[in-house]
Amino acid sequence: MLLPLLRDCFPNRIMLAICIDSLLFGFTHLLINSSQLTLSYVIPQVFYAAMGGLVFCGLYLRTNNLVWSMMLHALSDVSVIVSLATHTHTAAQLSIPTAYAIGISVLYLVLFIIVAFIIRWQVRPKKSALSQ
């Protein structure tokens, strides 16, 4: 829902709007989860969610329909729900070593950049028939 506002703020810089939207989406996961889980577990989730945010923005812009992005988000949450429902663990057990958290975060950051290029290609302005 933030993307249309950002698109209006940056009319000729759609990728900037998409990246800001996606990073804010990722940081909401930090705000929601950091009180319950360790930062070493949450920080990689932030980058993963930001990468997902890119995909959700691209899908929204491609289809002009928020429902598809919402359904994809719900589908991506199924694995988390199943994991939490079938495994008994506490927040303390959902901790990973800091070195792993950094490595996973860097991996997700690289994937974020790759996905950003793919989304950029998908949402690029179409050449008009007159310019061909």
C-alpha positions, 0 to 999 in steps of 0.5 A: 500500500505504500508503493503507490505513495512512493511512486508518486514521490519518485515518479521517474525513479520506480526502482527507488520507490520499490527498494524503499518499500521493500526495505521498510517491509523487511524492517517491519519484521525486525520491529515485530520479531525482535522483542520475541527472538534473538537478533541473530535469528531476526536480522536474516529474516529482515533481508529475506523479507526485503527480498520478498518485498521486491517480488511482491512490489514487482508482482503488484506493478505487473498485475496492478492487483494487490491480491496476488501479492497478498496470496504469495505472501500468505503462501510464503508464510505457510512453511513458517506456520507449519514449522511453528505448529509442528516443532516444540521450541522456545525463543532461546532455541531459535538462536543461531551463531552470529557468524552464521547470521552475518553469512545468511544476511550477506547471502540474502543481501546479494539475492536482494540485489539480483532480484532487484535487477530482475524486478527492474527488468520486469517493470521497465517502461515499454518502448512505444510503437512510434519509437521503433 
